């Protein structure tokens, strides 16, 4: 008698390896994030977002000539179709920015003659287009919904500076440009998180790049994935002053709730990205003339960690969302744009994974994702339900 096949049951696929990758790795026990062999701490300190885009898409850091080429490619692809601008103007101003961003992706596909082209070189070109254009879409939507005219991209500006220019309509402060560029680097990739898995799963069907990225944005829009820094900022605003931090912590822990920005599904130490963002959040606050959000954050981190240790006997660690919240807020960026900012950076990682999923190996054919499930519903009989005609039910 053949032995019954018993599928392994796991919640949320945690602990299950579904594929191999050369794009990135998270070594949680050591607090390390690696993009194609390079520590993100080194990349954030020494490279630009454009260099990281080249690294992710072309599997190597660029030399000077290659860097200039990727910059030119991104600059050339920033403009979005006028039809898309017209479509954005028809959307209600209270539409969720993540929904707008997701809806824009298939519209961009409609204007890309290579959208359905199934070869690696075309896939790389589509990746560059998406990285360049999603930033323009987001900036255009912010201006449209606030009654302003979208600002055309400036070819003289690099990616980070150009986005802030399109968003605010004026040349941004050089420190803020640097901070945003670093933030783009830090958020560009993070291995097999929910949105990346969504992109790869869709790519495994041989759907085109735009379909995979649209799915990834949809996944990121969920509050358990991409909305954490929004909830961090809402928490900081609820606390409001440094002297209310301890009382807030006690209330949250008494009620069994979470302190947003503390704890991570992968890291067993502080998220390395948080320590890079923290001083930038402080400086951005100084430039804005308001450092209290950074001040609250630092006290909350210290007291929150101590409270968890005292009450639960466990260590808890700060994650990337903890300080990105106060950084973006000090830069004058609306709260509901925080997750879309994540998306316009992470699209670099998503597209790199799509390319790897579809074109790694000798043959450009992915393994179709098709996990098993175990049916735990009811049966009407020993084998199957007996069908009862409508008149007899």
Legacy VTK file of the C-alpha trace (Angstrom):
# vtk DataFile Version 3.0
C-alpha trace
ASCII
DATASET POLYDATA
POINTS 393 float
0.000 0.000 0.000
1.402 3.377 -0.993
2.228 5.626 1.959
0.023 8.694 2.239
1.649 11.929 1.128
1.629 14.328 4.057
2.355 17.940 3.115
4.400 19.970 5.531
2.255 22.533 7.283
3.778 25.938 7.893
2.250 29.266 8.761
3.124 31.889 6.174
5.910 29.710 4.699
8.202 30.804 7.533
11.257 28.588 7.633
10.528 27.166 4.173
13.155 27.741 1.462
11.295 28.261 -1.816
14.123 29.283 -4.151
17.777 30.192 -4.356
18.930 33.734 -5.084
22.070 35.731 -5.758
20.345 39.081 -5.285
20.565 39.566 -1.526
20.747 37.923 1.869
19.737 38.810 5.405
21.874 37.324 8.170
19.527 38.035 11.027
21.672 36.773 13.887
24.502 39.099 12.889
22.414 42.072 11.787
23.774 41.990 8.254
22.020 42.842 4.995
23.916 41.990 1.822
23.232 43.076 -1.764
25.052 40.768 -4.181
27.866 40.224 -1.700
28.165 43.826 -0.453
27.152 44.957 3.026
24.366 47.512 2.837
26.229 49.595 5.415
29.114 49.985 2.951
26.790 50.690 0.036
24.880 53.344 1.999
28.118 55.060 2.977
29.893 54.904 -0.364
27.466 54.567 -3.261
24.453 56.238 -4.828
21.066 54.747 -5.632
22.020 54.622 -9.317
25.080 52.510 -8.466
22.897 50.143 -6.461
20.434 49.887 -9.351
23.330 48.827 -11.585
24.521 46.347 -8.958
21.101 44.748 -8.608
20.277 44.600 -12.322
23.735 43.841 -13.730
25.243 41.876 -10.815
28.224 44.192 -10.376
29.041 47.669 -9.164
29.535 49.976 -12.143
32.768 51.584 -13.211
32.627 55.296 -14.096
31.508 54.685 -17.668
28.836 52.190 -16.622
27.563 54.529 -13.922
27.201 57.346 -16.410
25.351 54.988 -18.739
22.832 53.821 -16.114
22.260 57.435 -15.087
21.563 58.378 -18.696
19.180 55.440 -19.072
17.227 56.381 -15.946
17.103 60.046 -16.944
15.837 59.189 -20.420
13.008 57.069 -18.995
11.637 59.485 -16.362
8.840 60.973 -18.423
5.442 59.330 -18.151
2.751 59.349 -20.882
0.395 62.306 -20.982
-2.482 59.835 -21.015
-1.366 58.613 -17.593
-1.294 62.164 -16.233
-4.804 62.669 -17.605
-5.946 59.442 -15.949
-4.496 60.513 -12.606
-6.479 63.722 -12.810
-9.713 61.703 -12.939
-8.969 59.887 -9.654
-10.554 61.097 -6.400
-8.078 63.162 -4.402
-8.528 60.888 -1.396
-7.449 57.786 -3.321
-4.792 55.790 -1.498
-1.374 56.577 -3.007
-0.428 52.893 -3.013
-3.540 52.112 -5.057
-2.639 54.899 -7.476
0.908 53.572 -7.811
-0.303 50.025 -8.381
-2.902 51.125 -10.919
-0.271 53.104 -12.840
1.931 50.076 -13.474
-0.317 48.262 -16.008
-1.004 51.628 -17.646
2.745 52.010 -18.123
2.795 48.523 -19.610
0.226 49.605 -22.175
2.661 52.277 -23.388
5.701 49.987 -23.487
6.129 48.218 -26.841
8.458 45.751 -25.124
6.019 44.856 -22.337
5.457 41.305 -23.577
8.961 40.814 -24.996
10.260 37.663 -23.319
14.026 38.076 -23.349
16.458 39.116 -20.682
17.748 42.240 -22.387
14.215 43.593 -22.742
13.529 42.689 -19.119
16.458 44.824 -17.978
15.228 47.747 -20.066
11.741 47.375 -18.573
13.263 47.329 -15.095
15.041 50.619 -15.785
11.806 52.153 -17.077
9.874 51.122 -13.980
12.551 52.406 -11.597
12.625 55.735 -13.415
8.896 56.194 -14.011
7.406 55.100 -10.680
9.147 58.013 -8.968
7.614 60.396 -11.513
4.167 58.855 -11.063
4.292 59.268 -7.298
5.473 62.883 -7.454
2.853 63.707 -10.082
0.057 62.176 -8.017
1.043 64.114 -4.883
0.867 67.363 -6.818
-2.350 66.501 -8.646
-4.205 65.520 -5.482
-3.134 68.744 -3.764
-4.295 70.914 -6.663
-0.861 71.611 -8.108
0.590 71.116 -11.562
2.933 68.134 -11.981
6.572 69.112 -12.349
8.494 67.704 -15.316
11.697 65.773 -14.570
14.942 67.731 -14.650
17.594 65.877 -16.693
20.368 67.732 -14.874
19.465 66.097 -11.553
20.237 62.628 -10.250
17.423 60.308 -9.220
16.999 61.331 -5.566
17.276 65.065 -6.190
14.936 64.916 -9.167
12.230 63.119 -7.180
12.279 65.687 -4.380
12.270 68.456 -6.985
9.224 66.959 -8.722
7.519 66.424 -5.375
8.006 69.900 -3.903
8.455 72.001 -7.032
11.756 73.567 -5.976
15.397 72.593 -5.800
15.815 70.612 -2.561
18.398 71.111 0.181
21.585 69.171 -0.562
21.559 67.430 2.837
18.005 66.217 2.262
18.964 64.967 -1.193
21.787 62.959 0.355
19.525 61.584 3.090
16.896 60.526 0.583
19.467 58.927 -1.686
20.767 56.887 1.265
17.204 55.913 2.186
16.657 54.686 -1.381
19.794 52.554 -1.104
18.706 51.115 2.246
15.229 50.172 1.016
16.205 48.897 -2.427
16.296 45.213 -1.517
15.601 42.835 1.371
15.578 39.255 0.125
12.361 37.181 0.110
9.971 39.493 1.936
6.253 39.330 1.146
6.273 41.734 -1.802
9.377 40.217 -3.363
7.862 36.751 -3.062
4.691 38.076 -4.681
6.718 39.443 -7.599
8.619 36.188 -8.039
5.475 34.071 -7.790
3.832 36.084 -10.561
7.047 36.032 -12.595
7.119 32.235 -12.275
4.012 32.082 -14.479
5.965 33.918 -17.209
3.838 37.001 -16.742
5.639 40.170 -17.794
7.615 42.518 -15.564
4.771 44.980 -15.098
2.376 42.301 -13.840
4.936 41.101 -11.309
5.690 44.613 -10.034
1.987 45.430 -9.783
1.535 42.358 -7.582
4.483 43.398 -5.439
3.007 46.857 -4.864
-0.289 45.259 -3.898
1.503 43.128 -1.328
3.426 46.104 0.022
0.195 48.044 0.502
-0.857 45.709 3.307
-0.330 47.125 6.791
1.657 44.088 7.951
4.307 44.743 5.305
4.746 48.277 4.036
2.879 50.458 6.488
5.037 50.101 9.573
6.755 53.486 9.405
3.372 55.182 9.033
2.270 53.580 12.289
5.573 54.593 13.889
4.898 58.225 13.009
1.316 57.969 14.243
2.694 56.566 17.495
5.197 59.423 17.839
2.433 61.949 17.280
0.285 60.216 19.899
3.122 60.393 22.432
3.835 64.017 21.410
6.398 64.850 24.128
9.440 63.094 25.561
8.050 63.141 29.098
5.126 60.949 28.013
7.266 58.119 26.636
7.395 55.934 29.760
3.670 56.192 30.380
2.994 55.259 26.759
5.259 52.211 26.979
3.591 51.015 30.176
0.124 51.424 28.687
1.035 49.586 25.506
2.627 46.682 27.346
-0.202 46.491 29.898
-2.661 46.162 27.018
-0.556 43.577 25.215
0.033 45.833 22.207
3.190 46.424 20.199
5.644 49.303 20.200
5.838 50.059 16.505
9.337 49.970 15.039
10.685 47.582 17.679
11.041 43.967 16.626
11.602 42.305 13.252
10.682 38.987 11.661
14.268 38.284 10.603
16.819 40.247 12.647
17.911 39.040 16.064
19.787 42.280 16.637
19.262 45.907 15.656
18.451 46.397 12.006
21.684 47.834 10.524
19.658 50.288 8.450
18.152 51.910 11.552
21.526 53.132 12.799
22.207 54.772 9.449
18.838 56.526 9.350
18.891 57.782 12.961
21.488 60.578 12.591
19.868 61.631 9.314
16.505 61.908 11.075
18.155 64.121 13.683
19.746 66.411 11.104
16.565 66.603 9.016
14.731 67.656 12.164
17.308 70.357 12.807
16.896 71.664 9.261
13.119 71.733 9.750
13.467 73.485 13.118
11.764 70.626 14.980
13.755 67.751 16.515
11.149 66.463 18.947
10.171 63.487 16.792
13.768 62.319 16.733
14.108 63.053 20.440
11.004 61.019 21.260
12.297 58.189 19.072
15.633 57.922 20.836
14.051 57.870 24.292
11.381 55.434 23.122
14.007 53.083 21.714
16.011 53.090 24.942
13.076 52.842 27.346
11.170 50.382 25.156
14.097 47.971 25.015
14.557 48.234 28.794
10.863 47.655 29.462
10.749 44.540 27.298
13.797 43.163 29.077
12.387 43.901 32.528
8.870 42.625 31.864
9.394 39.765 29.466
13.035 38.871 29.963
13.711 39.236 26.258
15.728 41.571 24.091
13.924 43.505 21.389
15.560 45.407 18.584
14.933 48.501 16.515
14.034 48.086 12.844
14.357 50.261 9.740
10.898 51.793 10.095
11.649 53.297 13.506
13.785 56.169 12.222
12.634 56.380 8.599
9.342 57.701 9.964
10.790 60.786 11.644
13.208 61.309 8.734
10.474 61.458 6.104
8.213 63.537 8.329
10.969 66.088 8.943
11.473 66.290 5.184
7.861 67.431 4.845
6.587 64.259 3.191
2.953 63.277 3.808
2.386 60.200 5.964
0.490 58.259 3.334
3.459 58.600 0.970
5.769 56.651 3.275
4.831 53.238 1.826
4.968 54.503 -1.783
8.469 55.851 -1.050
9.350 52.303 -0.028
7.954 51.078 -3.360
9.851 53.509 -5.601
13.048 52.243 -4.007
12.203 48.535 -3.686
11.214 48.345 -7.345
14.943 48.004 -8.002
15.021 44.831 -5.940
11.715 43.510 -7.259
12.817 43.818 -10.867
16.169 42.183 -10.105
14.297 39.239 -8.594
11.920 39.009 -11.546
14.893 38.857 -13.906
16.527 36.197 -11.754
13.298 34.193 -11.494
12.752 34.166 -15.243
16.254 34.090 -16.670
18.635 32.464 -14.179
20.116 29.193 -15.385
20.577 27.737 -18.811
16.973 28.013 -19.971
14.739 31.086 -19.565
11.957 29.031 -17.998
10.993 29.520 -14.359
9.689 26.835 -12.066
6.008 27.561 -11.659
5.193 28.170 -8.011
2.515 25.700 -6.998
2.524 24.983 -3.254
0.395 22.254 -1.757
-2.393 22.765 0.715
-4.182 20.430 3.075
-7.971 20.430 2.893
-9.488 20.600 6.381
-13.109 21.233 5.407
-16.098 18.983 5.999
-17.258 16.004 3.926
-20.851 14.824 3.661
-19.782 11.204 3.405
-16.695 9.014 3.627
-15.352 10.245 0.290
-17.376 13.118 -1.028
-20.534 15.145 -0.636
-23.705 13.679 -2.143
-25.236 16.184 -4.518
-28.821 17.137 -3.690
-30.911 18.727 -6.467
-32.055 22.291 -5.862
-35.738 21.353 -5.402
-34.852 18.834 -2.671
-32.576 21.083 -0.555
LINES 1 394
393 0 1 2 3 4 5 6 7 8 9 10 11 12 13 14 15 16 17 18 19 20 21 22 23 24 25 26 27 28 29 30 31 32 33 34 35 36 37 38 39 40 41 42 43 44 45 46 47 48 49 50 51 52 53 54 55 56 57 58 59 60 61 62 63 64 65 66 67 68 69 70 71 72 73 74 75 76 77 78 79 80 81 82 83 84 85 86 87 88 89 90 91 92 93 94 95 96 97 98 99 100 101 102 103 104 105 106 107 108 109 110 111 112 113 114 115 116 117 118 119 120 121 122 123 124 125 126 127 128 129 130 131 132 133 134 135 136 137 138 139 140 141 142 143 144 145 146 147 148 149 150 151 152 153 154 155 156 157 158 159 160 161 162 163 164 165 166 167 168 169 170 171 172 173 174 175 176 177 178 179 180 181 182 183 184 185 186 187 188 189 190 191 192 193 194 195 196 197 198 199 200 201 202 203 204 205 206 207 208 209 210 211 212 213 214 215 216 217 218 219 220 221 222 223 224 225 226 227 228 229 230 231 232 233 234 235 236 237 238 239 240 241 242 243 244 245 246 247 248 249 250 251 252 253 254 255 256 257 258 259 260 261 262 263 264 265 266 267 268 269 270 271 272 273 274 275 276 277 278 279 280 281 282 283 284 285 286 287 288 289 290 291 292 293 294 295 296 297 298 299 300 301 302 303 304 305 306 307 308 309 310 311 312 313 314 315 316 317 318 319 320 321 322 323 324 325 326 327 328 329 330 331 332 333 334 335 336 337 338 339 340 341 342 343 344 345 346 347 348 349 350 351 352 353 354 355 356 357 358 359 360 361 362 363 364 365 366 367 368 369 370 371 372 373 374 375 376 377 378 379 380 381 382 383 384 385 386 387 388 389 390 391 392
